[in-house]
Every structure is written in C-alpha cells, then in structure tokens.
Amino acid sequence: MKIGKAVNYDLLIYIFLVLQVASVFFSIAVSSISFALAGLFFILKIASNPHELKSLKTTLDVFFIAFVLVELLSAVFSDYKTEAFIHARRVLLIAVFYMSLSAFKDVKRVQNTLILIGFISALVSVIEIIVYYLRPDVIWLGIFQISMTSGELKMLTLLLLFPLYLDREISFKNRALVLLLIAPVYLTFLLTFVRSAWLGFLVGLFIIVALRYRYFLPGWIFLALVFYLYFPLKYKYAHISEVTRSETTVARYMMWKTGLRMFAHRPLLGYGDIDLYKIYIRFRPNPAPDERHGHLHNNFVMWLVLFGIIGFVVVVGLFIKILFDLVILYKKFAHVPFFRDVVLAGIGSFFAFHVSGMFEWSFGDAEIMTFFWFIIGLAYSVNKSCAEVDGTPA
C-alpha cells in the first residue's frame, strides 16, 4: 500500500511540477497554483516516507539552509519587517530544485519533459509572432510577460534545447525536431530586444560550444552577428556603441553606484528583502525616470543591499558550489549522450543567468527563478538517472 501511494505521489509531483514550469511562458496564475499543488504532494510524500529525504540530499543543502537563515535574519533587522518577511517567500522556489530531483529518476521522463517544454515554448512563441505583427504599435515583444522576463525565459529555453540539437550522437530525427522547436523561440527572442538576455545567451552558448561542440563555432559567430546587426535596426542607433550612452544604460550605472552607497550604510545584513525605492531616494533624491524602480538592475548589487555582506557571501558561495558540481557532473558523464547535454544545458544556463543578471534583477523574478532552479535540478538528477541506466554509482 505504501508503495502504491509513493508512486502516486511521484506522478502527481511530476505532473504539477512540469505544469508549473511550462506555464511560466503564459500564465503566472497557473504556474503559482501548480507550484502549490506540487509542493503539497511533495510534503505528503515526505511525510508518508521520511526516508525519502536521504535520496534528496545534495552538496547544496547547507547553502540553501544558510540562504533561508539570511532571508529571515535580514527581515528581523529590517526597518520594514512585514514587507521583508513577505518577500522572503522567494526561498520557497528552492523547492523546485528538490522536486526536480524527486520527479526525474529515469531518462525517458527527462527526454519527454524537455520536448514538452520546448513544444509549449515554441507554441507560445508562434502566438507571440502573430500578435506582434498584427499590432504595429508593439516595439518590444512581451505578450504574456514583460519583455525582460520573456527574453530571459527564452534565453534559458534556447540553452536547454541547444545541446540536444548540437549532439551528433542523437538521432537526426530528434535533432530536427529540436531545431524546429528552437526556430520560433529564437525569432521571438530577437523581438524581445532584451540586451542582457542576448548577451547571456551568447556567453552561455559559447561555453557549451567550447566545452563539447566546437564544430558549431562558425554558427555561434553567425548568431552573434545577427544580434549585432539586428539591434540598431530597431533602436535606430547610428552605431551600437551609442547604447552605452542611452538613458537606460546611464540609469543602470547610477543605480549601481547609488546601491553601493546604500550597502555601505548597512553592510552587515542589509535592508531586508524589500522594495528599495523608498531607500533609494534617500541617497539619490529626484532620480531620473528610468531609475524609479524597486530594484537596482543587478543581481550582485541587490544581494549586497538586501542581505549585506553576510548574505552576499552565502548566495555567491551557493552559486560557486553549483558551478563546481556541474563541472564534476559533466566530466563524469561526458561520454553519455543526452545526459551530458542536460548537464551542459545547466552549465550554459548558469553562465547566461549570471551574465544577464549583471544588468537585471533576475534573481527577484519568480518565473525566471522557477525555470532556473528546474534546469539546475534536472542537471543534478542526471546522477540518479544515469545510475539507473548503466549502473554508474550516484
């Protein structure tokens, strides 16, 4: 009877986790409800069989616990405690990582899920293309989300799929299918005009190409040229170098500069996880319109300001550990088609997320973090999936 219940819980967790991740492309509400249901069944599964916790242990556990403590401590010492505790709920998204470990234990399920997510992203992209060209007043593509979120989600989707297309040991039919899914996502990715996501994608894809698929370097150069040539056409800059003098670029510089002054004022645990605009105007009265946000358009500066040096060290330590683990996993499974591609997708997404995060507060976007933790969870799940396929020790 217990076995039957466990199997049912696994299936329910899988269904609602995939629905949560897939729906970030078109509905925050559906994604949130699915997350709640997946989390509920995950808790019930652990409660019915506490020994399951042993199978979910990873090298990241201490860092995740430390991050939760930092969120709580920064909220306790914040001048806006209620707001800080409410925003601290972002730590719940860490569960996506652990639910991915729980849900993906065989290669077929991982393969089917990647294709399903790619298909939904491609379908949403086709709808976006139609709407975009029916509405000439639209400049930046952001039909289902704001353009920044849309751009970063497409960035991660492309990096999740590209290794499967590049791997020549995967059948031609499957690679052709992946390319078919990539095409509309890439086109709409261009139309978002999210500079940070473009740069993150190019860096992430370059890492994937350099590690395994160097034959695609000319293809990478072509994609880079497309971004370079396409960007000025929409923004009407005489030269792409003028981007450095644009209002949004100058605003970012001022936000980062002001953010460092804010950090110096409360360096230990920061201001707590709050909307920072009310603090920002104390250090920079009457800011320019493009500076009037509750965040500072940079993950690293935000970690310093929200959580202080203690939180910054914890979060950076978490991500450094993730990178080390992904490199170890890649070396371990470099000889195994598909498995290495899932890990490469994790590595490429890791670099893309942090490069893009130098210009956006992507760590504070629930949709992006849902997708990011899912991809990292998939990469870690390779250890168990590969063990079941060929007996490799996990």
N, C-alpha and C positions, 0 to 999 in steps of 0.2 A: 504493500500500500504506500509506503514512504517513497519507494522508487517511482511509482506512478505519479505521485504528487510532485516529486522533483522534476520529472520530465515535463510535466505540465507547466511548472513554474519557469523552467528554461525556455519553453516555447513562448510563453506569454511575455517574458522579459525580452526575448528576441524580437517578437512582433512589434511591441510598443517602442523598443529602443530604435529599431530601424525606421519606424514611422516618425519618431521624434526627429531623427537626423534628416530623413528625407524631406520632412515638411518645413525645415528651416528655409527652403527655397521659395516657399509660397505662403506660409501661414505661421505666425508666432503663436497664435492661439492653439492650433492643432499640435504644434511642437511642445508647448507647455503642458497641455493635457496628457499627451503621450508620455512625457517625461515623468509626470506624477504617477501615472499608472505603471510604467516600467519600474519606477522606484519602489512603489508599493509591493509589487510582486517580487522584487529583489529582496526587500526586507523580509517578506513572508518566507521566501526560500531560505534565507539565512536563519531565521527564527526556527524553522522546521528542522533544519540540519546545520547546527553551528559549526560542524567540522568543515563545511564548505569554505569557511573563512581561510583555512590553511591553503586552499588552492588559489586564493586570490592575493596571497602575499606577494609583494614585489619589492624591489630595491627603492621604490619611491615612497613607500608608506610613511617613513619618518618625515620626509619633506612635506608631504601633504598634511600630516598632523601639525607640523610646525606652522604651515601657512594658515591653517584654521585658527590656531592659537594667536597668530599675529593679527588676523582679522578681528578676533574677539578683543584682544588687548588694546588694539588701536581704537576700537569702538568705545571701550571702557574709559579711555583717557581723552576721547574726543570731546570737543565743545558742543557737538551735535550728536549725542549718543543715539537717540532714536533713529535718526537717518542713517548713521553708520551701521547700526545693527541690522536695519532693513536691507541695506546694500550688501552687507556681508553674506547674504544668501547666495551670492555668486559661488561660494565654496561648494554648494550642493551639486554644481555641474561636474565636480570631480567624480561624482558617482557614474557619469557616462563612461569614464575610463574603466572603472571596475565592472560595470555592467557589460562592457565590451569583452573583458576577459572572461566573464561568466558565460556570455552568449555564444562566443565564437570558439568552438573547440574542434571543428573539422573544416577541411579545406573547401569542400563543396559549398558549405554555407557562406564562407567568406567570398568565394567567387560569385555566387548568385547575388549576394548583397552589393558587391561593387558594381555589377552590371545594373542592378535595380536602381541604385543611387545615381549612376551615370545616366540611366534612361530618364528618370524623373527630372534631373537637372537639364538634360537635353530638351525634354518636352516643355519645361518651363521657359527655356531659352527660345524655343520656336515661337511660343506665345508672345514673349517679350519682343521678338523681332517684328512680328505682325503689328503689335500695338505701337511699337516705336515708329514704324514707317507710316502708320495711319494717323499719327499725331505729330505733325511737323514742328509743333511748339516744344517738343521734348528735346532737350540737349544732352543730358546725361541719362543713361539707361538706369532706371530704378523703379520698375513697375510694381514689384511685390515688396521691395525694401528700398531704403535709401541707397543711392548709388555706391557709397562706400562699403556698406555691408554686402551688397550684391557683388561688387568687384572682388572682395576678399573671399566670399563663398565660392565664386567661380575660380579664383586663383587656387584654392585648396582642391576643388573638384578636378581641375586640369592636372594638378600634380599627383592626385590619387590615381588618375587613369593613365597618364603618360607612360609610366614604366611598363604597363601591360602592352601598350602599343609598340614600345621600343624593343621588347624582349622577343628576339627572333626564334627562341625555343618554344614560344607559344604558337599555336596553330594560326595559319593565315586567316582562317575564317573568324576566329576570335579577335585577332588584331584588327581586322577590317571592321568588325562590329564596334570595337572600342574607338577607332578613328571616326566612325560615323557618329558616335556619341560626343566625341570631342569637338567636332566641327561647329555645331550651333553654340556650344558653350564658349568656345574661343571667340566667335564673332561677337557675341553679346558681352564678353569680357572686354573686348576692344571698345564697345559702345558705352561702357560704364565710365571711361576716361578717369579711372582711379589710378593716379600716378604711382602711389605707394604699392598698390597691388600688382601693377605691371612690373615694377622693379623687383618685388618679392618673388613673383613668378619666374622672372628671368634668372634670378640668383638660385632659386630652388631647382629649376630645371637644369641649370648649369652643373650644380652639384650632382644630380642624378646622372647626367651625361658623362661627367668627369669620372665618376666612380665606376660606371659599368658600360655605358653605351656611347663611347667616344665617336663611333661612326656617325652619330647624329649631330656632331658639332656644326657642320655646314647648315643643318636645319635650324639649330639654335641661333646661329648668326642671322639667318633669314627672319626668324621670328623677332629678334631684337631690332632688325631694320624696319620691320613692319610697325613696331611700336614707335620707333624714332621718326618715321616718315608720316605716320598717321596722326600723331599727336598735334603738330602745329596746324594741320588742316582744319581741325575743329575749333581750336582755341585762337586761330588767326594770329599766332605769333610769327614775326618775320624769321625768327630763329629760335630753336628750342632752348638756347641759353637764356632767353628772356624769362623763362619760367622762374629762374632764381630771383627775379625782381617783381614777380607777380604779388598781388595783395595777399593771397592765401599763403604763399611761401614766407613773406615778411611777417605775417601774423603768427605763423608757427614759430619762427625764430624768437619773436617777442614772448610767446607763451612759454617756450622752453627756458628762456633767460629769466623770466619772472618766476617760473616754477622752481628754479634753483634757489632763488632768494626766499621763496616760501619754505623750501626744505631747510634752509639754514636757520630759519626761525624756530622750527620744531623738528630737529634732526633725529630724535631717537625713535619715536613711534608714529610720527606724522600727525595728520589731522583726522585720521579715520577715513573709512570708505564713504565719502560724501560727494555731493555736487560742489565743485570747488569755486564756482564763480563768485560766491559771496566772500570768499577769502581772497580771490584773485584781485578784485577791485580795491582791496586794502593796500595791495602792493603796487597796483597799476590803475589808478583812477582814470575814468573815461577812456577805456580801451577802444581800439578800432573795432568796427562791426564784426570782422572775421575772427576776433579774439573772444567774442562773447559766447563762450561755451562753458559747460560744467566740467570740462576736462582739458588736458593740455596737449592733445595730439601727439603723444609719445609715451609708449608703454614704460620705458625706463625712468623717465622723469616722473611719471604718475606713481610708480612704485615708491620712489623716494618721497614724494609729497604725501601720499596717502598713508604709507606704512613706515616711513622713516628708514634709517639705515639698517635697523634690525630686520624689518620686513623685506627690504631690498636684497639683503644677503640671503634670506631664506628663499625668496622667489627665484633669484638668479641661480642659487645653488640647486634648486629643483630642476631648472631647465638645463643646467650643465650636466646634471646626472642623467637626464633624459637623453641628451646627445651622446654621452659615453655609452649608455645602454644600447642605443640604436646602432652605434658603430660596432659594438660587440656582436649584436644580433646579425648585422649584415655580414660580418666576417664569418660567423658561424654557418649562415645559410646561403652564402654567395653561390654555392653550387646547385641550389634548388630553385628551378624556375617557379615563378609565381610567388613563392614565399619571399625570395629576395626582392621581388618587385613591391610587395606590400611594405617591407622594411624600407626600401628606397623611397617609397611614397611618404613614409613617416619622416625620413631624413630631409627630403626635399621640402615637405610642408613645414618642418621645424625651422629651416633657414628662411623660407618665404615669410612665415609668420613673424619672425623677429626682424627681418629687414623691413617689411611693411609696417611693423609696429614701431619703427623709429619715427614714423610720420602720422600714426593714428593710434587711438586708444582702443585697439582691437581686443585687448585683454578684458575690456569692460563691456564688450558686445556679446550677449548671451548666445546669439545664433552662431557667431564665429567660434566661440569657445566650445559650444556643443560639438561642432564639426571637428575642431582641432583635437579635443580630447578623445573623440571617437576614432580618428585616424591614428593617434598615438596608441590607443587601446588595441586597435587592430594589429599594429606592429608588434606590440608585446604579446598578443595572443598567438603570433606565429610560433613561438616557442612550444606551446602546447599542441597546436595543430600539426606541426612538423613531427613532433614526437609520436603522435598517433599514426602518422602516415608511414614513417620509416624506422620508428623505434629510437630516434635520436633522444638522448636524455634531455629533459627540460631544464 
